[in-house]
Amino acid sequence: MDDTATFYLPPKSIFDPAMPRYPNVWFYLDTSLAPSYAAAVKLVTENLRKAMHLREFYGPFSNSEGCDFEVRLEHLQPWEVSRHKPLQHAHAFHMRYYYSALESHKLERVKVKATGVEGTFFRFAASAHYEVEHTNPNHADVEICPICGRTGEYGRLKGNLVELVHDPLGLELVLTGRIRGETIRF
């Protein structure tokens, strides 16, 4: 089944052109759980902030990628290997939320009817990724890192490291609380 058809995802063109790629996380909240779209966004983002200990950042940003606001968690899973000392780094989870574009195009509410799911939902998008922490001079890419690099199951993939590795890792953290199947640590 095509997920785009099932959940009626909007085209990328409704978002700010500064957004580099289509969001990889979509939040759907049954409209019975929040009295308004703003309350739905707040309910989800506050619960994620608390559960994941995320720090919130609001603009203006030097590079916002068209988001409404972003969250970060830095200093995760240090990779320290003496033979690669110049490349050593800790990691960062980063997620940008996109909701105002959906609201301005009247696409913040959607009826979904699929196997096992039926109802009206508030929805908004995010772009999540996991990479070299922001303060490290190697941000964002260290290809040989066994945590955020083009290694393991991602080793044979050719193309953009952010899209092919960092985005799936960010999604894994949001959905499972793990990176490459392992519990993360500060």
HELIX and SHEET records of a PDB file:
HELIX    1   1 ASP A    3  PHE A    7  1                                   5    
HELIX    2   2 LYS A   12  ILE A   14  5                                   3    
HELIX    3   3 THR A   31  LEU A   33  5                                   3    
HELIX    4   4 TYR A   37  MET A   52  1                                  16    
HELIX    5   5 SER A   82  LEU A   87  5                                   6    
HELIX    6   6 SER A  100  SER A  104  1                                   5    
HELIX    7   7 GLY A  152  TYR A  154  5                                   3    
HELIX    8   8 LEU A  161  LEU A  161  1                                   1    
HELIX    9   9 VAL A  162  HIS A  166  3                                   5    
HELIX   10  10 ASP A  167  THR A  176  1                                  10    
SHEET    1   A 5 VAL A  25  ASP A  30  0                                        
SHEET    2   A 5 VAL A 117  VAL A 132 -1                                        
SHEET    3   A 5 HIS A  89  TYR A  98 -1                                        
SHEET    4   A 5 PHE A  69  TRP A  79 -1                                        
SHEET    5   A 5 ARG A  55  PHE A  57 -1                                        
SHEET    1   B 3 VAL A  25  ASP A  30  0                                        
SHEET    2   B 3 VAL A 117  VAL A 132 -1                                        
SHEET    3   B 3 ARG A 109  ALA A 114 -1                                        
SHEET    1   C 2 ARG A 178  ILE A 179  0                                        
SHEET    2   C 2 GLU A 182  THR A 183 -1                                        
END                                                                             
